Amino acid sequence: MAEAERIIGTPDNPEAEGTDEGGSTAADAAVNAGTGKRRILVLIGVSVVAYLLDLISKMIVVAKLEHQPPIDIIGDWLQFRALRNPGAAFGFGEAFTVIFTIIAAGVIVVIVRLARKLYSLPWAIALGLLLGGALGNLTDRLFRAPGVFEGAVVDFIAPKHFAVFNLADSAIVCGGILIVILSFKGLDPDGTVHKD
């Protein structure tokens, strides 16, 4: 028994082989690394699903709905109506298309950097939604008319008395709301909980 403790280390003996000063073993580090990798896979999975749903829906809208009358989904309370939006989410800031493109690219870089310290499943989901939504609208800005960095985003979900938006906008808003909730609860991306 003593031999086994010497080999694997114990919290009471941080200098034993396989432990660090905090009493963590190599096995603990391996578990944390595995958890981090799983969270990154969740982030990637959520972002890919959000991105593909947005991309496919926009392809259908461009092919079937552009230059057509709106389709009533719930009377006139909810319609599908194809619009090209050069501005930000929900039609704001049409004169700043290039700036919004740069901001979207910056958000993607920040999320990718933050993913290295990600050990929280809710944060992985939130960041995955943000990443998928940002990539969806960035794809439009890079590849749609009138040109690179100035492309208009395809919007089509049109509730009554509200701006027209798309699935990427929805993913960004849902991810942002989840981040606000997690922040209020004191949960950090690395899985630690703090009380302010």
Number of C-alpha atoms within 10 A of each C-alpha: 6 7 8 9 13 14 13 14 22 19 15 9 15 16 15 18 15 18 21 17 11 11 17 15 20 15 12 13 14 11 12 13 14 13 16 22 17 17 23 24 15 19 27 21 17 22 26 19 15 25 26 18 17 23 22 11 18 23 13 11 19 17 10 11 18 16 11 10 10 16 15 13 13 11 9 12 12 17 18 21 22 25 22 19 23 24 22 21 22 14 16 12 14 14 12 13 20 18 15 22 24 14 14 21 15 13 16 20 13 11 16 16 11 14 23 14 17 22 23 19 19 20 25 28 23 24 31 29 31 31 30 30 33 25 24 29 28 24 19 24 28 18 15 17 15 12 12 15 20 22 24 26 29 30 27 25 20 23 17 13 8 11 14 23 25 25 24 31 23 18 26 24 17 17 24 16 13 18 21 13 12 17 15 12 13 15 18 18 22 16 16 10 13 11 7 6
